[in-house]
């Protein structure tokens, strides 16, 4: 795992280069307009429970929708994806469903932006992951450049130190245009832009859930029943809502997060695996 260790160091160093420029292409602008005044009920988060975009800024709001505070730094990274920047080393990315009814927030401790290599043929990503197959992505520090490629079966990560070193991993699909794999117990997300020209490596510390106020949650198992802490219990209930709605990819993503958080708690882990056995192969 030496290669990914080198890459993790590169990612940590690059956290001061948080994505701050808003993507201006029309589809992204349309997405931003559609978010105006949607109240998001977030599931599993510690302090930010309700979020609203007023057309210019994102606000942490009360349950009734009144602004508590405003986030000074945000970006519409891509179609269906926005980012709130908390500090130079921490941000949150929000992956929104096409119908604007669901959101998957993730806390990010490090990120690297990638561009499709010059001369590589790209196309809009409508069929994931077929539409990104064999595209080479380049990013990272100038002294230790990084290349990524999905070969159709494995995800290749190459880092150039003295020579190119390549490691292959087998990712799962975690969200729309998102691969996930785990390195030393921590999830890595590789997310790809809708137009097929950009990709982002994200070091994930937490994965949460959420829904628009117009699409309320229905599952309400309590902590006594599940054996989970309140925030994780909210995530598990949201995952069950997703599963009932047939959204297996997002539900499975949250289940993997809960299993990671409860890896040393056999009773809670067993309850999760029984509750979500429909998601297992």
Helices and strands as residue ranges (DSSP letters): H 2-13, G 14-17, H 26-35, E 39-43, E 50-53, E 58-61, E 67-71, E 74-78, E 81-87, E 90-96, E 103-116, G 130-132, E 136-139, E 146-150, E 155-160, E 164-169, E 172-175, E 178-183, E 186-192, E 198-207, E 209-212, H 223-226, H 230-244, H 248-261, H 266-275, G 277-279
